[in-house]
Amino acid sequence: MLQVTDIDLSYGASRCLRGVSLSVGPGQVAAVLGRNGVGKSSLLRSIIGLEKIQGGSILWEGNEMRGLGPAERARAGIGYVPQGREIFPFLTVQENLETALAAAPRGSAVPDEVFDLFPILRQFLRRRGGDLSGGQQQQLAIGRALTARPRLLILDEPTEGIQPNVIKDIAKVIHHLAHDRNFAIVLVEQYFEFARDLADTITVMVRGEVALSGRTSELDEAEVRKLLTV
């Protein structure tokens, strides 16, 4: 479904991504690992259209995405949960969810599945987003992305600053979306164990480049961990 091939990204004179490739198909989870500052978030922002790549290609369901903005990519079925969640703190939970309807098919409403996956959101529909805990805000951010009916879900460090019980809930949701709903999922993570337990493939980045990539079951765990401490 998603094929990222040899993309390059620079911020002025600073080269952020160098020949990075990544692919994920329906029913699969592709994890991207690496230390802070190696380009993981920039890769995701390139896929969603928030950063303009200088080279390479991004194919989604066989269509080239270069030249399309974030709104067009969202309407094409790409959902994005940014690092830090970026919910609207002064809007209610209901209003936060409804902001994603702009990218959904005309006449859509917030799907019941969002509340099935995250029951706490139904309880707090009238509560402002800024009054939620960090874990609840992360659930809201994922629910908002799902409201647009994506087929590809991109998650940037969904476990950051989240309490352990909510991390387990989010892991269950990711597994369900991939294996029961046939989503393609790209997951950026710093925690190897979380990614290892969910991902079909792992890509490790170092200094803007892919240092290691392959099926999770075939990778040497010691080698992956070594790259994460370089």
C-alpha positions, 0 to 999 in steps of 0.5 A: 500500500505504501512504498517510500523509495530513496527519499531525501529531505533537507532543511536549508543546508542541513540534510535530514533524510538520505535515501530512506526507503520504507514499505508497508502493506495491508494488515502489517505494522512497520516500526521505525526505531532510532535515537532522538534526532535521527530523522524518524519524525521527519520521515513521517512528516514527509509521508503525510505531506508536511515536509517537501522531499527533494528526491525519491518517491512516495507511492500510496496505493500505486499513486505518487504523493509528491505534489499533494498536500496534507489535506489531499493525502488525508482524504486519500486515506492516510491518517496521522497521529503526531508526536505530542498528540496536538489535540485542540485543548479548548475544544471538547472531545466531541469537537476534536473528533469532528475536526477530522470529518473534513477528510472523511467521506461526505455525510460521515459521523464519528464512527462508533468504533472509536468509542468501542476502542476508547470507551473513555472518550464517550464518557468525556465527550463534553470535556475539553481536550486540555482537561484530559490526562496525557493517556486520554489525550493520546487516545483522543488523538488516535480516535481523531485520526480514525474518524477520517476513515484512513486505511494507513495509520501513521503514529509518531511515538504513541507511548511518549509520556503515557502511563503503562496501563494506557500503553497496553491499551494502545498496543491492543488497538494497534494490533486490532487495527492491523490484524482485524481491520487490515490497516497498514500502520507505520509506527515510530517508537523509541522503545524496542520492546513495544515495537518488537511485540507489534511490528512485522518489520523494523527499520532502524535509522541512524543520522538520517539513513536506514542502518538496518531493516528487515522482518522482525523475526529475522533481525538480530535483537542485539544488533538492533539494540546496539544501533539504538545506543550509538 
